[in-house]
Amino acid sequence: MIIYAATIFVSAFILFLVQPLMAKQILPWFGGSAAVWTTCMVFFQVALLVGYAYADASIRWFKPRTQVIVHGALVAISLAALPIIPDAAWKPLGDEDPTWQILGLLIATIGMPYLLLSTTGPLVQAWFARSFPDGTVYRLFALSNFASLLALVGYPFLFEPWIPTRIQTWVWSGAYALFAILVVAAAFQSLRPSARTGAAPASPGRPPEKTGANASAHPGAHTDSSIPISAPGQTLVGDGSAPGAAQQLSWLIFSALGSYLLLGVSNHITINVASIPFLWLLPLTLYLITFILCFEGRGWYSRRMFVVPLFALLAAMAWGLHAEGEVLPILIEIPLYSAGLFVCCMFAHGELAAMRPAPRWLTRFYLMLSLGGALGGLLVGIVAPKLFSGYWEVGIGLIATALAALWVVRRAALALRLAAVAIVGVCTVYVWLYVDSMVSDARLMSRNFYGSLRVKDEGLSIDRDATRNLLHGVILHGKQFLAPARQNELTTYYGPTSGVGRAIALCQREGPVKVGVIGLGTGTLAAWGRPGDTFRFYELDPEVIEVAKTHYSFLRDSKARIETVTGDARLQLEREPVQGFDVLVVDAFSSDSIPVHLITREALAAYLRQLKPQGIVAFHVTNRFLKLAPVVAGLAREAGLHAVRVFDRPEGDVPFNNTDWVLVSRDPALERAPALQGATTAFETIPGLRPWTDDYSALFRVLK
């Protein structure tokens, strides 16, 4: 029993631990985009589906000894992938499709180990059943769930803040080697005679039917594919007849619905706040808990108890989408969508548990659950960015959930049916209003791996104050006046009294300047250019460069020499020869989330390498949710640099936004510069805030 329990625990723990670990390692390579986690989740779900299919085939087709030999050989081969450190050759050059690049990287780095881990639950339970025909695998199920939750909850609080990522990979690799020893030992243990004298042998390669209820799992929802359909004392649904096509389709739909909502809500939260492990794992933890509660067998899910909260939260989340134009506060957005995801997944997984078949059809049931989980992930992670021009998947998921609820209560009391119809209508109306508000007045709307772009005109073209605005998600990333006489005027965050404006003007007093800009937007900063100046823009998203050149004229009208570089700015700056910038502007945002890898100790070192001795790094830290000025100040202080904060509130009828900039330089004269006198603001003090690194960041400490 001990060898099986140890194998289950270790495999479940490291299976979930590797997910944020791998995603965090490659996140900086792909610009900190929220889509990195979504793409990783697609890989994890599909890999779990393949692992389950292999386990099912092995149990069905191989005799016990053959099964053990084949699996042992595969485990031995998988050890060649250790340590799980991605090869630097996978770093993008800027012209690749990031989705396929990430999938290829994951296959090459953790493909075999992850596949072998995903097979552990059903195989080990089958081996356990062969050794202990009278035993119950329910304890193994409980143990695996405990290990799964321990990994999910522990990573953002116990591992990520304290252990460097590189050390995490070595520790994980050592744990996988331990798993390999345990699983091989468990396999050979299963070949020994049954613990019950005279027990009838199981069919070749397959455990007795009575344990089939514990034979599998839902990819992406459970670490080891071992969620039981029934607990002791609970009976299974079904009369033993073969499930029909409609029933199997229901399994697929409800499974896909939960997976779809998981990734859709994860996207929604991380796009608007930050792509970090905590916000990755919060939805995944809630999703896993619902799966455990619904299939645990103690009646945690009751349709009567959950249907009213479901209707209320569906309406609230749909309203929240429509309200995005006004921007929901973080203390409303994250709790609302987290609670909504929990209740929606309780509904989807609770209804799945109610449809579980007789034991002889459990393999088919779990296969459809696995397929549905992978399908939901593929729809959000692969199909949606190619098919939609905006982030419509959450809205579609809310309507789909409302329709599923309507179908479920179709035979209930009239009042409940009417309420379900009303919720379908409410969700449809709010989602329609949300989509319409995004597309109705857009000159251009497009979406790719890096996010959604909108170009929209505000005001009539003949008006002096009419502008053409560029939005990334719901955040303004620049605008230009449409009137020919005003097209070269500075706007938004880059006015003369802003931090970056003061920094450029200060350097231009000494003659021609070379300015590097991380994040292109509309190219507004090019309007600062004078004859002899050079402005070099680094832009992660090729579509932004195309939009800036075709819908705006800042780049072509600038008096400076303009250069554009495609790809992640930090990677490009690390590869390039020294540029000798007078000013390096860090102004890269994804909607309003922060690419954390651009404000770390290592990033600052890369910036300083590219600066002249008296050069200035200008960090744009204006943000709805996070107090980032103290983070930059801490980095500067650690490096022995000088930092000033320019908190600008333009007065009068000017086309400039309120802004927050931090200027960093080696030159102590920065703090005494006449151009900054009377414009600086003191830095906030955040107790216990440590300098951020590629291995450490603490967004909890800087929440507004």
N, C-alpha and C positions, 0 to 999 in steps of 0.2 A: 504493500500500500504506500509506503514512504517514497519509494522511487517514482511511482506514478504521480504522487502529489507534488513532489519536488519538480518534476518535469513540467507539469501543468503550470505551477506557480512561476517558474523562471521564464517559460515561453510566453505566458500571458503578459508578464511584466515588461519584458524587453520588446515584445511586439508593439505595444503602445508607446513605449519610451522612444523607439527609433523614429516614430513619425515626426514629432516636433524637432527632434535632434537633426534629422536629415534636412527638413525644411529650413531650419535656422541656418544650417551650414551654407546652403545654396542661395538663400534669400538675397544677400548683397550682390550676387552675380547677376541677378535679374532685376536690379533696380529697386528692390524692396517692395515689389508689386504684390498686392493682395492675392492676385491670381496664382502666385507661386504655391500657396497652401492649397488652393482649390485643385490645382493640377496634381499636386502630391497626393491629395485625397483620392483623386480618380485612380492613380496608380495603385494606392493601397487597396481600394475596393476591388479593382479588377484582379489584382494579385491574390487577394483572399478568395475570390470566386474561383480562380484557377487552382488554388491550393485545395479548396473544398472538393472541386471536381476530381482532382488527383486522389485525395483521400477516399472519396466514395468509390472510385474505380479500383483503387488498391484493395479496399475491403471486399469488394464484390468479386473481383477477378483473380486475385492472387491467393495462393495457399499461404498459411501463416509464415512458413520459413522463407518462401520467396518474397513475401511482403517485407519481412525484416531485412533481408539481404539487399533488396532494391532501395529501401529507405535508408539503410545505413550507408550505402554507397553514395546516395545523393547528399546526405549530411556531410560526408567526408569531402565531397567535391565543393560544397558550399563554403568550407573553411578557407578556400583559396581567395575568397572575396575580402577576408579580413586584412587589415583594419578597414572599417567603412569610412574612409576619408576620400571624398570625391577628387578625382584627378583634375589638376588645373587645366588640362587640355579641354575640358568641358566648358570652361569659361566662354561666354558668348563674345563674338567679335562685333556684333551690332546688326548683322544682316540675316540672322537665323530666325526661324519660327521658335519662340521661347517654349511653347507648349511641347513640341516634339523634342526639343533640346533637353528639357527637364525630364520627360519620360525616358529618353534614352540614357540620360545620366543615372536615373534611379535604377533602371534595369541593370546597367553595368556595375553599379556600386553595391546595391543591396538586393538585387533581384532574386538570387538563389537563397540567401539567408531568410529573406522575408517570406518567400514561397514555402520554405520548409517549416518556418514558425507557424504559418497559417494552417498547416496540416495537423498540428499537434493535437488539438482538441479531439476531433473524431477518431484519429488513429489511437491515441493513448487510451481513450475511453473504450475503444474496441479491444485493445490489449488487456485492459483492466477487466473487462467483462469475461474475457477468455480465462483469466487467472482466477477471478472471483465471481463465478456465476451467480452466487446468492448475494453479492454485494450491490451497493448502489453507487452510481456515479454522481449522485446529487451533491455529495460532498466535494467532489472534484469541480463541479460547476460553481459552487459557492466560492471555492478557493480561487478559481480563475477570475471570477468577477471581482473578488477582493484585490487580486494582483493588478487587474486592469485599472480599477479606480485608483489604486495606490500610485500607479505610474502617471495617470492623467492629472491627479491632484498634486502629486509630488514634483513634477517637472518644473512648472513655472515658479514654485515657491522654494523647493529644496535643491534642485539641480541647477537650473539656469542661472540664478543669481550668484551662486557660490562656486561653481565648478566651471573652469574654462571649457569652451566647446571642444577643443582638441582633446583634452583629457577625457571629456565625456565619451568621445568616440572610442578611445582606447579602453575605457572601462566597459562600455557596451560590447566591444569586440571580445573582451575577456569573458563577459557574461554569456555571450553566444557560444564561445568555446566550451564553457561549463554546460550549457544547454545541450550541445552536441554529445557530450559524454553521457549526460542523463538520459537523453532520448534513445541512444543506442543501448544503454543498459536496460531501460524499460522495455525496449523491443525484444531483447534476448530473454528478459524475465518472463515475458508473455509466452515464450515457447515451452516453459516448464509445465509439468502436469497441473491440472486444475486443482485449486485449493479445496474443492469439495469432492470427496471420494465418490467415484462412480458417477460423476456429473456427465450428462450427455454432452458430447462435443458440439460446438457450434458449427454451423455450415462453414465451408472453407473460406477463411479470410473474413468471416462476418460474425459479429457478436450475436448472442441470443436476442430474439425479437423484443423481449421485454425491456431491454436497455436501449432500444432504438430511439426512444423519446429524447435521449440525451446525446444524440450522435452528431449534431451539427450546429451551424451558426450562421448569423447574418453578417456578411462582410461589411466592415466599416462600423458595425454596431457592437461587435463583441470580439474580444481579442483572440479567442481560441476556438471559435465555431462550436461552442458547447452549451448553448442556451437550451435548457430543457423545456419540453412542452408541458410536462406535468410534474408536479411535486408529489410527494407521498400523499396518498389519500385523494388525489385529484384524478378524475377520469378524462380520457381524451375524447375529443369530438369526432364523430364519424362512425358509420356502421360497418366499416371495412370495405365498402365498395370503392371501386376506382374513382378518383376525383375527376369530374368532368372538366371540359375546357373552360367553362365559365368560372368554376371554382378556382382553377389554376390561374386564370387571368386576374381574379380578385387578389390572390396571394401576391402576384407580381405587382399589381397596381398599388396596394397598400404598402408594400415593402419599398417600392420606388418612391412613393410619396414621402415617406420619412427621410430617406436618403437625400432626396431632392431638396426638402426643406432645410436639412442640416447644412448642406453646402450653400444654399441660397442665403440663409440667414448669416452664416459665417462670412460670406462675401460682403453682405450688407453692412455688418458691423466693422469689419476690418478696413473696408474702403473708406468709411467715414471717420475712423479714429486712427488706427495704426495696425499694420500687419506684424503682430507679435505673438509669441507662443501662448500667452494667457488668453488672448481673444480667439486664438485658434482652438484651444482646448476647452474653453467654457462651453460652446455649443456641443462639442463632441462628448463632453462629460454628461451633459443633460440628455443627449440622445442615448448614450449607453445606459444611463440610469432608467430611462423609460423602457428600454428593451428588457432590462433585468426585472423591473417591477411587473411588467405585463406578463412575462413568461415564467416568473418565479412561482406562481401558482397559489398565492394567498389572497387573491381577490383585490389587489391594489387598484385595478382598473374596473370601473363600473360605468357603463354607458350613461346611466341616469345621473351619476355624480359629475361626469366630465362634460356632458354635452352643453350645458349652459355656460360654464367658463370658456369652452371652446368657441362658442358663438361670440361671446363678448370680446375675447382676445383677437379673433379673426377680424372683427370690425375695428378694433383699436389699431391693429397692425396696418390694416388697409388705410385707415385715417392717417397713420404715421407716415406712410408713403406719400400721400397727398400733401401732408404738411412739410415734407422735406424741403419745399421751396422756401419755407420760413426757417428751416434748420432746427431740428429737435435737439434740446440739450442732452449731453451725454448721460446725465443721471436719469433721463427718461428713456432715451433710445435703447441703451444696453439692457436695462431691466425689462422694458416692454418686449423686445424681440427675444430675449432669453426666456421669459415666462411664456410667451407665445409659442416658441419652439418646443418647450417642454410639454405643454398641453396638447399641441398638435401631434407630437410624436407619441404621447400617451394614447391619443385617439387612434392613430394609425396602427401602432403596435398592439394596443388592446384589442382592436378588431381582428388583427392577424391571429392573436392568441385564441380568440373565440372561434376561428375557422380552422384550427389545427385538425389534421386528419387522424385516422386510426394509425397505429404504429407501423403497419406494413407499408404505409405511403409517406413516412416521414422523410425518406431520402428525397422524394420528389418535392415535398413541401420545402425543405431547406434549400434545394437547388433553385426553386423559384424565388425564395427569399434572397438568396445570394445574387441571382440574376437581377432582381429588382433593385437591390442595393447598388450594384454596378451601373445599372441603367440610369438611376437617379443621378449618380455622380457624373456619368458621361454627358447627360443632358445639360447640367449646370457648368461643368468644367470644360467641355469640348464643344458642344453644339451651340449653347447660348452665345458665346463670344463671336461665333461665326455667323449666327443667324440674326441676332438682335442688334439694333443700333444703340440701345440703352440697356440699363440693368432692369429688365422687366421680369426676370425669373421669380423674384420673391412675390410680386403681384400675381403672377400666373399660379404660383404654388398656393397662395391664399384662396384664390377662386377654386382651384382643383380640390383643396381640402374642404371648402364649403360644399361643393358638389358631392364629394364623397360622403359628407355628413348627411346631406339631403337624401342620398340613396340609402344610407344606413337606417334613417328614421322614417323611411317611406311607409312603414306599417304602424307607426307610433300614433299617439293621440294627435288630433287635428291641430291643437295649439302648437305642438312641437314641430309638426310638419310646416305650418305657416311660418314659424320662427326660422326654420331652416331655409325656406324660400326667401325670407326677408334678408337673411345673412348673405345668401348668394347674391342678391340684388345690391346690398350695401357694399360688399367687396368689389363687385363688378363696377359699380359707379365710381368708387374712390380710386380704383386702379385705372379706370378709363380717364378720370380727371388727371391723375398723375402722369399717365403717358401723354395725354393731350397737352398738358402744360409744358411738357418737355419738347414735343415735336411740332406743335402747331405753328410756332413762329421761328423755327430754326431754319437758317439757310443751309446748314450742313449738320448732320448728326451721324457719328460713326463710333464704332467700338472695336477694340482689339484687346490683346492680352494685357495691355497697360492701363486700360480704362476706357471711359466714354467721353467723347468730345462733342461739344455743341458750339456752333457759331450762330448767333442771333443778333438782329438789328433792333435797337431800341430808339424809338422816335422816327419821325419821317425823315427821309434822306435830304429833304430841303431845309430841315431845321438846323440851326447852328450848333445845337447841343446833341444832335443825333449821334449815336455811337454803334459800333459793331463790337459785340462782346464775345469773348471766348470763355467757355465754362468747361471745367473738367469735373464730371459728376454734377454737383450743385454749387461748386466753388468757382468764383470769378478768377480767371487766370490772366486777365488783361483785356483792354479795350482800346479802340481807336476811333477818333472822330471821323464822321463821314464827309463833312464839309471839306473841300479841297484845301481851303486856307488853314485848316486846323489839323490836318492829318499828321503833321510832324510834331504835334504837341505831346508832351509827356502826360501820362495818365496813371491812375490806380496807385500802385505801391512804390512808384519810382520818381516822385516829385522832388523838387530842389531841397525841401526841408526833411525828406526822408533820410534814414541812415545811409542807404546806398547812394542817394543823390549827393549828400555831403561828402562821402568818401571819394566818389569820382571827381567831384569839383575840386576837392583838396589836392588830388594828384594831378589834375589837369593844369594847376597853377605852375607846375614845374616843366610843362611842355607836353608833347605827344605821349599818350598812355597806351598800354596794352591791358585790356580788361578781359578776364575769363568769366563766363556766366554758366553756372550749372542750372539748367532749366530754361528753355527758350520761351514758352508761352507764345505771345504775339510778337515777341521781339522788341518790345517797347524800349528796353534799355539801349537799343541801337540809336535811338534819338539823341542820346548823349554824345554820340560820336562827332569828332571834328576831323578836318583834314590832317592826316598823319597818324591818327589813332587806329588801333586794331581792336575789334571786338570778336572774341572767339566763343561761340555758344556750343555747349555740350547738351545734347538732348537724347534721352533714352528712347522716345517713341518716334519712329520715322514719320508717322502721320502728323505729328505736331509740326515738324519741319515743313511738310507739304502745305499744311493749313496756314502757317505763318507766311509762306511765300506766295500763296495764291489768294488769300482772303485779306491780307494785311500788307501794308507797304513800308513798314518800319525798316525792314532789312534792305530793300532795294533803294530807299530814299536816303539812307544814312550816309553822312559824309565820311564816315570811317570805313576802313577795310573790314569786311564781314567774312568770318569763317564759321562753318558749322561742322560739328563732329557728332556722328550717330553712335549711340551706345551708352552704357552706364558711365557716368562721368568719373566716378572714382576709379573704375578699371582703366579707363582711358588715360587719366592723369598719372596712374601708376606705370603705364606702359610708355607714355610719351617722354621725349627728352624735355629738359627744363625749358619752360615757356617764358619765364621772367615776367610774370604778371605784376602790374602795379596794384590792381584790384582783382580779387577773385570773389565772385558773388555766388553764394550758395542759396539757390531759390527754387529747389525742386520739391514739388508736392504732388501727391496722388490724391485727388479730391482734396480733403483737408487732413489726410493722414500723413505722417512723417516717415520718410525713409530713414529709419534709425541709423543705418550704416553710413549715412552722410554726416552725422554729428557724433562721431566717436573719436577716441584718442588716435586710432590708426588713420581715420579720415583726415583729421587735422594735420597729422604728419605728412600725408600726401599733398595737402594744400600748401603747407609751408615749403615743401620741396620746389613747388612751382612759382613761388613768390620772389620778388626782389627783396633785398634786405629790409627796406622800409615799406614793403608792400602791405596791403590790408586785405584780410578776409572778411567779407560782409555776409553775415548769416541772417537770413530772413526768418524770424521766429514768430511772426504773427500767426495766432492759432486760436480757434474757438475753445479747444478742450485742454490744452497742455501749456504749462509754464516752462518754456524752453530756454528763456534767457539765462536762468541760473545754471542750466546744463552746459551751455557754451562758456559761461564765465568760469565754471569749474575746470573745463578742459584747458582754457587759457591759463588759469592760475597754476595748474599742474605742470604745464609746459614752460612756465616762466615768461608768459607773454602778457601783453597789456590789452585790456578789453574795456570798451565803453558801450553803453546802451543808449540808443536813440529811440525814444518812445514818442512818435510823432502824431499830433492831432491837428491836421490842417484847419485853418479857419477861413471863413468866407466862402464865396461861391467858386470853389476850385474843383477840378476833376480828380482829386486825390483821396485815397482811402486812409483811414487810421492805420498806422503801421508800427511794428516793433522790430528793430534791427539791432544786432550786436556786431560791433566792429572789433576785430582782433588784429594785433600787429606785434612784431618784435620791437618796434620803435617806441620808446617811452614818450616821444614827442606827440604821439597820437592823443594822449589824454589832455595835452595843453594846446592842441590845435585851435586857432581862432575860429575856424569854421564850425567847431563843435561846442564852443563856449555857450552856455545857457541852453543847450539842446539835449544834454545827457540826463539820464535818469538812473537812480541807484538800482542795483540788482537786488532782487528778493533773496532772502535767505531761507533755504530749505534744509532743516536739520537732518543729518545723516545721509545727504545726497553724495554719492560717490561719483567720480568721473566715469562717464560711459565709455565702454570699449566694445569691440566686436563680440566679446564674450559676455558682456554685462550691460544691461540697461534696465531702468526701473521706472516705468511710466506711472505706476501707482503713486510715486512720491511727487510727481509733477502735475497731477490732475488739478484742474482749476475747480 
